[in-house]
Amino acid sequence: MNTVEFDETFYRAAYPDVQSAINSGSLRSGLEHFQMFGRQEGRTQISPFYNEQFYLNRYPDVANAVMNRAFISGIDHFLQFGLAEKRTGSLLFDETWYRQRYPDVANAVTAGMFQSGLKHYRFFGQTEGRSGTSFNEFAYKQRNPDVKTAVEAGSFNSGLEHYIAFGQFEERLGNFTGTAGDDTITGFGSISELSGVDIVPGPCLIGGSLTGGECLTFQSSGVNEVDVLIGGPGQDTFILGRLEVTRNIVRTVPFYVGSGNQDFARIQNFEGGRDIIQLAGAPSDYLLESIEGNVHIFRNNVGLFQSLPSPDLVAIVEAVPSLGEESLIFVQGSLGGSISFLSPSP
C-alpha cells in the first residue's frame, strides 16, 4: 500500500481497540493492523484527508463497485486507483486542483520526487501555507485573525479544517478560488464567494506603492479559461469582475473578456433571491439573453474595450431562465441604471 495516505495517530484515535492491541504488544503499529486486518474489515478512517462517505457520494461509479463487491470499500478503491486518477478523498484536499495550482508540485510528482500532491501537501505544503483545495487559505486566515492564531498554535492544521468544523456554521465567509487554467470550483458553507481566476498572496499595494505585508493579488482574469462555479446550500456570490486601484485610478476588471465565446464561467446551482453575481462595470455594459433555459451574460465591449469581441460571453447561468436585477451587483458606480436584455425582459 502507498503509505503516504496513512496517518498513524489518526487511525489509532479512530479505533481504540487497535490502540489497546498495540499497548498489549499484539501489534507494532496501526499501519500493521490496517494492512493485516483493517482493510479487509472495511475500516476506512486512515487519515483526515480521506472520508468514506464523501468519496462514495462524489463518485457513484465507486459506490456501485463497492455495492457489487468489486471493492471492499471506497478506501480500497482510493488506495488502488483513486489517488493515481487524481480523485478527491475529502473536503480537505483536492489532488487535481493542487497540482494545477502549483506547477512545481506537479513537476515534482512527474519526476518521481513525490508519490502524489497529497504527500507534498502533508509534509511540506500545509506548513508552507499552500491551499490544499480551492478554499483560499490565506484569505480565510487574513479575515479571521483568531483562526490564524489557532492554526499557528497547533489547535488546527489549517484554516480549512476550522472552516469545516466551525466557520461555515458561524457564518464566516469562505473564499473559493481557481487557477489560471480551467477549474471546477465548488463552494459550501453559510456564506461563500466563488471565483475561477487565480488569486494568491502577494505584496500589498495602495495606489501603486508597496505598503508592506501580504495581500490577495489577482494573477489572472479568466481570459482563455472555461471555469465551472458550483454554488452550495448557503448564500453564494459568484465573482465575475473586480476593481483595481492603480495610483489615482480605479479601474474595472471584467473577467472572461477577450476571447469571445471561448472563455466564460459556467455557473451551476444558482438560486435566485439568495445568490448574487458580481460584475465589473455599469449595468449598461452587459447584455442578458435567455437561451434554452439558461441565462447567458455578455459584455458589451465599447469605449476602452472596443478592440475586443462584442458581445463577449462572460457567463452561462445554468437552469435559470431569467435573472432579476436583485441577483446582480456592479462594483463600479451605483446599482441604478438598466440592463439590456436581448430576449424580452422577465
C-alpha positions in Angstrom: 0.0 0.0 0.0 1.1 3.5 -0.7 1.5 4.6 2.9 1.5 8.3 2.3 -2.2 8.3 2.9 -2.0 6.6 6.2 -1.9 8.6 9.4 -0.9 6.5 12.4 -2.1 8.9 15.1 -5.5 9.4 13.3 -6.0 5.7 12.9 -5.3 4.8 16.5 -7.6 7.6 17.7 -10.4 6.3 15.4 -10.1 2.7 16.6 -9.4 2.4 20.3 -9.2 -1.4 20.0 -6.2 -1.1 17.8 -4.5 1.2 20.3 -5.2 -1.4 23.0 -3.7 -4.1 20.9 -0.6 -2.0 20.4 -0.4 -1.3 24.1 -0.6 -5.0 24.9 2.2 -5.8 22.4 -0.1 -7.8 20.0 0.6 -5.2 17.2 3.5 -3.0 16.5 1.5 -0.2 14.8 -1.8 0.9 13.4 -0.4 0.5 9.9 0.4 -3.1 10.6 -3.2 -3.6 11.8 -4.7 -1.9 8.7 -2.5 -4.0 6.3 -3.2 -7.3 8.1 -6.8 -6.8 9.2 -8.3 -3.4 8.9 -8.5 -3.1 5.2 -10.3 -6.4 4.9 -12.6 -5.5 7.8 -13.7 -2.3 5.9 -12.0 0.1 8.3 -11.8 3.4 6.5 -10.6 6.1 8.9 -7.0 6.1 7.9 -6.4 9.8 7.5 -8.1 13.2 7.9 -7.6 13.6 4.2 -10.0 10.7 3.4 -13.7 10.5 4.2 -15.5 7.3 3.1 -19.0 8.8 2.7 -17.6 11.9 0.9 -15.8 9.6 -1.6 -18.7 7.4 -2.3 -21.1 10.3 -2.7 -18.7 12.1 -5.0 -18.0 9.1 -7.2 -21.1 7.0 -7.9 -19.1 4.6 -10.0 -17.1 3.7 -7.0 -20.2 3.4 -4.8 -21.7 1.0 -7.4 -18.4 -1.0 -7.5 -18.4 -1.3 -3.7 -22.1 -2.3 -3.7 -21.3 -5.0 -6.3 -18.3 -6.2 -4.1 -15.7 -5.3 -6.6 -14.0 -3.4 -3.8 -14.3 -3.9 0.0 -14.8 -0.2 0.5 -14.2 3.2 -1.0 -10.8 3.4 0.6 -9.9 0.2 -1.1 -10.6 1.8 -4.4 -8.9 5.0 -3.5 -5.6 3.3 -2.5 -5.6 1.1 -5.6 -6.7 3.6 -8.2 -8.3 6.7 -6.9 -5.3 8.8 -5.9 -3.4 7.9 -9.1 -6.6 9.0 -11.0 -6.4 12.4 -9.1 -9.7 11.7 -7.4 -10.6 13.7 -4.3 -10.8 11.9 -0.9 -12.2 14.6 1.3 -13.1 18.3 1.6 -9.6 18.8 3.0 -7.6 18.1 -0.2 -8.1 18.1 -4.0 -5.3 16.4 -5.9 -6.2 17.7 -9.3 -6.6 21.3 -8.1 -3.4 21.2 -6.1 -1.2 20.0 -8.9 -2.7 22.6 -11.3 -2.4 25.4 -8.8 1.3 24.6 -8.0 3.2 23.5 -11.2 6.3 23.0 -9.1 4.5 20.2 -7.2 3.1 18.7 -10.5 6.6 18.6 -11.9 8.0 17.0 -8.7 5.3 14.3 -8.9 6.0 13.7 -12.5 9.8 13.4 -11.8 9.1 10.9 -9.0 10.1 13.1 -6.2 6.7 12.7 -4.6 4.2 9.9 -4.9 1.4 12.4 -5.1 0.4 16.0 -4.5 -1.1 14.8 -1.2 2.3 13.6 0.0 3.8 17.1 -0.7 0.9 18.8 1.0 1.1 16.7 4.1 4.8 17.1 4.6 5.5 20.5 3.1 2.6 22.4 1.5 0.5 22.7 4.6 3.3 24.3 6.7 4.2 26.5 3.7 0.7 28.0 3.8 -0.4 26.5 0.5 -4.0 25.8 0.0 -4.9 22.1 -0.5 -8.2 22.9 -2.3 -9.9 25.8 -4.0 -10.7 27.1 -0.4 -8.4 30.2 -0.2 -6.4 29.5 3.0 -4.7 32.9 3.0 -8.0 34.9 2.6 -9.7 33.0 5.5 -6.8 33.5 7.9 -6.4 37.1 6.9 -10.1 37.8 7.5 -10.1 35.8 10.8 -7.1 36.6 13.0 -8.4 34.3 15.7 -8.2 31.4 13.3 -4.7 32.4 12.2 -3.6 32.4 15.8 -5.3 29.0 16.4 -3.5 27.4 13.4 -0.2 28.8 14.4 -0.7 27.4 17.9 -1.4 24.0 16.5 -5.1 23.9 17.5 -6.0 23.4 13.8 -3.9 22.1 10.9 -5.3 24.7 8.6 -7.9 27.4 8.2 -10.0 24.9 6.1 -10.1 22.5 9.0 -11.5 25.3 11.2 -14.0 26.3 8.4 -15.3 22.8 8.0 -15.7 22.2 11.8 -16.9 25.6 12.9 -16.5 28.5 10.5 -19.1 27.6 8.0 -21.7 27.3 10.7 -20.7 30.6 12.3 -21.4 32.4 9.0 -17.8 33.1 8.4 -17.1 33.9 4.7 -15.3 31.2 2.7 -13.5 32.2 -0.5 -13.1 29.5 -3.1 -10.7 30.5 -5.9 -9.3 28.9 -9.0 -6.1 28.8 -11.1 -5.0 30.4 -14.4 -6.4 27.3 -16.2 -9.8 25.6 -16.4 -11.2 24.9 -13.0 -14.3 23.3 -11.3 -14.9 25.3 -8.1 -17.5 24.1 -5.5 -18.5 26.3 -2.6 -20.0 25.2 0.7 -20.9 26.9 3.9 -23.4 29.6 5.0 -21.7 32.4 3.1 -19.2 31.8 0.2 -17.6 33.6 -2.7 -16.6 31.7 -5.8 -14.1 32.8 -8.4 -12.5 30.8 -11.1 -9.5 33.1 -11.5 -6.1 32.8 -9.8 -5.9 34.7 -6.6 -2.8 34.3 -4.4 -0.9 36.1 -1.6 1.3 38.9 -2.8 2.8 42.3 -1.8 0.3 44.9 -0.6 -0.2 47.8 -3.0 -2.1 51.0 -2.5 -2.1 53.5 -5.3 0.7 51.5 -7.0 3.0 51.8 -3.9 4.2 48.9 -1.7 2.9 49.2 1.8 4.4 46.1 3.3 2.8 42.8 4.3 0.9 40.4 2.2 -2.5 40.9 0.4 -4.5 38.9 -2.1 -3.4 39.5 -5.6 -5.0 38.5 -8.9 -2.8 36.5 -11.2 -5.4 36.0 -14.0 -8.7 37.5 -15.2 -10.3 34.5 -16.8 -9.0 35.1 -20.3 -8.8 31.8 -22.2 -10.4 30.0 -19.2 -13.6 28.0 -19.0 -14.4 27.6 -15.3 -17.3 25.8 -13.6 -18.6 27.5 -10.5 -20.9 25.4 -8.4 -22.8 27.0 -5.6 -23.5 25.4 -2.3 -26.6 25.3 0.0 -25.9 28.7 1.5 -25.6 32.2 0.1 -23.1 32.3 -2.8 -21.6 35.2 -4.6 -20.1 34.4 -8.0 -17.3 36.9 -8.8 -17.1 37.8 -12.5 -15.2 41.0 -12.1 -13.4 43.3 -9.7 -12.0 46.8 -9.1 -8.3 47.5 -9.4 -6.8 50.6 -7.8 -3.6 51.9 -9.5 -2.3 55.2 -8.2 -5.2 57.7 -8.6 -7.2 55.5 -11.0 -9.9 53.0 -10.0 -10.2 50.6 -13.0 -12.8 47.9 -13.6 -11.5 44.5 -14.5 -14.2 42.3 -16.0 -13.4 38.6 -16.1 -13.6 36.2 -19.1 -13.4 39.1 -21.6 -11.0 38.8 -24.6 -11.7 35.6 -26.4 -15.4 35.9 -27.3 -17.3 32.7 -26.6 -14.1 30.7 -25.9 -13.7 31.9 -22.3 -16.5 32.1 -19.7 -17.8 30.9 -16.4 -20.4 28.2 -16.2 -22.5 28.9 -13.1 -24.4 25.9 -11.5 -26.8 25.6 -8.6 -27.7 29.4 -8.7 -30.7 30.2 -6.6 -32.5 33.4 -7.3 -33.3 35.6 -4.3 -30.4 34.1 -2.4 -27.3 34.1 -4.6 -25.5 37.0 -6.2 -23.5 37.6 -9.4 -20.8 40.3 -9.1 -19.9 42.1 -12.4 -17.4 44.8 -13.1 -18.7 48.0 -14.7 -22.1 49.6 -15.2 -25.4 47.7 -15.8 -25.4 49.1 -19.3 -22.1 47.3 -20.1 -23.9 43.9 -20.0 -26.4 42.1 -22.2 -28.5 39.2 -20.9 -30.0 36.5 -23.2 -32.2 33.5 -22.3 -31.1 30.5 -24.4 -32.7 27.1 -23.8 -33.5 27.7 -20.2 -30.1 29.2 -19.3 -29.2 32.9 -18.9 -26.2 34.0 -21.0 -24.4 37.1 -19.7 -22.4 39.1 -22.4 -20.1 42.0 -22.0 -20.9 44.8 -24.4 -17.4 46.0 -25.2 -17.4 49.7 -26.0 -15.0 52.6 -25.3 -11.8 51.3 -23.8 -12.8 47.7 -24.7 -13.9 48.4 -28.3 -11.0 46.4 -29.7 -12.4 43.3 -28.0 -15.1 41.0 -29.4 -18.6 42.3 -28.7 -20.8 41.0 -27.4 -18.3 38.8 -25.4 -19.7 35.9 -23.4 -18.9 36.2 -19.7 -21.0 33.5 -18.1 -23.8 31.0 -18.6 -26.1 30.6 -15.6 -27.5 27.1 -16.0 -31.1 26.0 -15.2 -32.1 29.7 -14.6 -34.4 31.0 -17.3 -34.2 34.7 -16.1 -32.3 36.9 -13.7 -33.8 39.8 -11.8 -31.7 42.9 -11.1 -31.6 41.9 -7.4 -29.4 39.0 -8.4 -26.7 41.3 -9.9 -24.3 43.7 -8.3 -21.8 46.0 -10.0 -18.5 47.0 -8.5 -18.4 50.4 -10.3 -20.9 53.2 -9.9 -24.4 52.9 -8.4 -26.7 50.0 -8.6 -29.0 52.2 -10.7 -29.4 52.1 -14.5 -30.8 49.4 -16.6 -29.7 46.1 -18.0 -30.2 45.3 -21.7 -32.0 42.0 -22.4 -31.6 40.5 -25.9 -34.7 38.5 -25.2 -37.8 40.0 -23.6 -37.1 41.3 -20.1 -38.5 38.9 -17.4 
